[in-house]
Amino acid sequence: MRSPDTKIVCQSCGKVFIYSASQQMAAKRRGLTNLPRRCQACRRKGGGRGRPGGPRRGIMRTAKCTSCGRYFDTYDKPVPGEPVMCRACKSLQFGGWRRDGRHRNRSGGR
């Protein structure tokens, strides 16, 4: 007996898509038991779990560094009351490379 077409809401884009009876039969033959969570368009785009397209990072924003005043692009959502820092300033704060290219914990040119 064929199972009826099923309407599912995509978790990525929120659109309703139809999981047809033929798609359900093909999934059953392949041993897949769970219903799909994303529509075909979102699955084609990829993202998450090492799929092409990489994980969804969110919205790209332009922010001004509170330390040096430079503008930079970031995916981080600004939190009120917390400083926003560019990569160079974060690196300086957390013991990384200095702006002149030398490592912070090394002395001189050696």
FENDA-V845514 format. One line per field, one symbol per residue. ss: DSSP state (H for helix, E for strand, - for the rest). burial: # if it has 9 or more other ideal C-beta (glycine too) atoms within 8 Angstrom, else .. A space follows every 10 residues. Layout:
BEGIN
ss->???
burial->???
END
This chain:
BEGIN
ss->-----EEEE- -----EEEE- HHHHHHHHH- ---------H HHHHH----- ---------- EEEE------ EEEE------ ------HHHH HHH---E--- --E-------
burial->.....#.#.# .#....#.#. #..##..... .......##. .##..##... .......... #.#.#.#... .#.#...... ...###..## ##........ ...#......
END
